[in-house]
Amino acid sequence: MAQFYSAKRRVTTRQIITVDVTDLDPFGQGVAHHNGKTLFIPGLLPNERAEVTLTEDKRQYGRGLVKRRLNDSAERVVPACPHFGVCGGCQQQHASVALQQSSKSTALARLIKHDVNEIISGEPWGYRRRARLSLNYQPKTRTLEMGFRQSGSNDIVNIKQCPILVPRLEALLPEVRRCLADLQGARSLGHVELVLADNGPLMVLRHTAPLSVKDREKLERFSHSHELALFLAPQSEILEQVTGDAPWYLSDGLRLMFSPRDFIQVNDGVNQQMVAKAVEWLDVQPVDRVLDLFCGMGNFTLPLAKRAQSVVGVEGVEALVAKGQQNALQNELHNVTFFHENLEDDVTLQPWAKHGFDKILLDPARAGAPGVMQHIIKLAPKRVVYVSCNPATLARDSEALLRAGYQIQRLAMLDMFPHTGHLESMVLFEHI
């Protein structure tokens, strides 16, 4: 009989160490140091000591789990949500809002190498006007799961309440669950999205099989009884409006129409302040020509047009360009034009750029705008406001402006998503 050598599996006992936490990172993890390494430990706050089990031990850093917390920080609070710690939506509800904001501001200042001059924030609870909830029918129990993904897993956490949702949407959660669970086609539901527009709530239902006449009637009755607009999505690229009016929201007093699939800032209170601050920082004058890059459907573009001589909005998504043009006409703003362009191309060669611009605003996606910065420099504006949802790409893109003679005049941390690890910001550059 042939024999094969099998090395014994090495058994290691997880090391338990005692650490003192000194910082909170933007993702809500406590930061400690041990044997010259930085440790990241979820659930701990600065000035807390704990016994920790090491779960990952890399050359430069490690990760750990709390085995026993030995004291409580003065900034520790009781999480408002019963799903905290299981749901993957929020990471920082155990920390005071003041600590959350200071830790994010510190991280932002470190990356940008400039002090944070102000924090723009709104209500820390009931702020989120959009939520997408996963749906999963369980045949054994004949129940419909509805909720968000579990932290570090694809499993669904059945959400009964969500205190970061605007109250009107949170109140709809049990009603929506009952309605969808009662459908004959409950097995074929993908997800449901709830959005609160300024003219009322709307619901988008993704279904992977045709709905029966009975199910459509139930959904229509539900939409009427709860005064919400109903949209059905039989395929990812199809959206059918069944009931209700087209949604809209206000930006600087202007009405912006949007589709349920269009990007809108989920925190209306911070969005209003952000738009006002961008306009203030740019110091828009009646003689100014202003360029808005990555303009979407006009969240910044139209408020700028109320004050400038002329505004050009440039966007890479053609449908949003059409929506921006429609919004400009509906608000009777005739000094603004929208263009569909690939923003990686040299936009300075376009006819609409030949006279240059006095001020420029850009609000790119998480990837930032590395291909755009040299074009902005060629246009030579006096001021640039960069709105960012990713401080790492903001720091990278800022270097191009700094090398070209611009200086950072103001830096704001936007607390757009309290209790989460999202860090948004806004910078004013001025050419000296």
C-alpha positions, 0 to 999 in steps of 0.5 A: 500500500502506498503511503503519503506524507501529511504534515500536521496542521499547525494549530495556533491559539489566538492571542489575547492582548490588552490595548488602549484605543487612541483614535477612531477611524472614519469607518468607526473602528477603534485605533490602537498600537501594539508592538509597533503595529497599528490595530483596528478594532470595531466597537471601541472608542478613544480612551477605552481599554479592552482585552482583544483577540487578534484576528489578523496580523499583517506586517504593518497592521492588525485587526482584532475583536473585543473580548472584554471592554474594561471601561467606557468612553465618555463619548460612548452612547446607546445605539438608537437602532435595534439592528446596530452591529448586525446590519451593515448600514451603520458603523458608528451609532455607538459614538457621539455625533461630536466624536464622529464629526471630529474623527472624520474631520481629523482624517480629512485634514490629514489627507488634504494637509489643511485644517478643516475650517467648518463642518456642514451638518444637519439632523443626525437622525431621520435624514436619509430620503432614499433606501433600497431594501433587498427582498428574499422569499423563504419557501420553508417558512413562507415569509418574505425577508425585507431589509439591508445586507448583514455586515460582512455577509450577503444575508438579509437583516429583516429591518423593522425600523431604521432611525436614519430614514426620514420618518415618513419612509420609516413609517412605511416599512411595516406597511410595505412588507405586509403588502409585498408578502401578500403578493402571489408573485412574492417569490419573484421580487428582487428589491424595493426602493423607497424615495421621499421626493418633495412632492411625496414618497415613491416606491420602485419594485423590481420583479423578475417575473411578470406580475399577475393582474391581481398583484398589480391591482393590490399594488395600485390600491396600496399606492393610492391608500398610502399616497405614494407614486408606484414604479415597476421595474420588470427589468433593470433597464425598464421603469414603468410609472403606474401611479402618482406624479413625477418626483421633484425636489428643491435646490436653492428654491428651484424645482428639480424634476428627477427619475427614481433612478437618477442620483440625488443627494440622500441628505436633503438638509446637508445638500441645501447647505452644501449648495449655498456654501458652494455658491458663497465660496465661488463668490459668483458675480453677475458678470461671471461665466461659470462651468459646472463639471459632472453637473448631473441634472443641475443640483449646483448648475441652476442655483449658479445660474440664478447669480451668474451671467452664464453657466455651462453644465457638462455631464457624461450621462446623456439622460441627465443632460436632458433632465438638466435642460428640462429643469432649466426651462421649467425654472425659466433660466435661459442663461444656462446650457447643458452639454453631454461630453466625455469628461476624460476628453479635452473639454477646452477644445469645445466651442462653448469653452473658447471664452474661458470661465471665471469660476469652476465647480466639479462634483465627480464620482468616487473615482475623482477627476484625474483626467479633468484637472489639467483641463481645468488648469488650462481654462485658468479660473480664478476660483475652483470648488471641488465637491468630493465623496472620496477624500483619497481621490480629492487629495490626489486631484488637489495636487495638480491644482496646487502645482499650478499655483492654486491654494486651498482657501477653505476646507469643509467636512460634509456630514452627509451620512451620520453614523456611517463611514462615508466621508464627504468634503468640499474645498475652495481653491483660489489662484494666487 
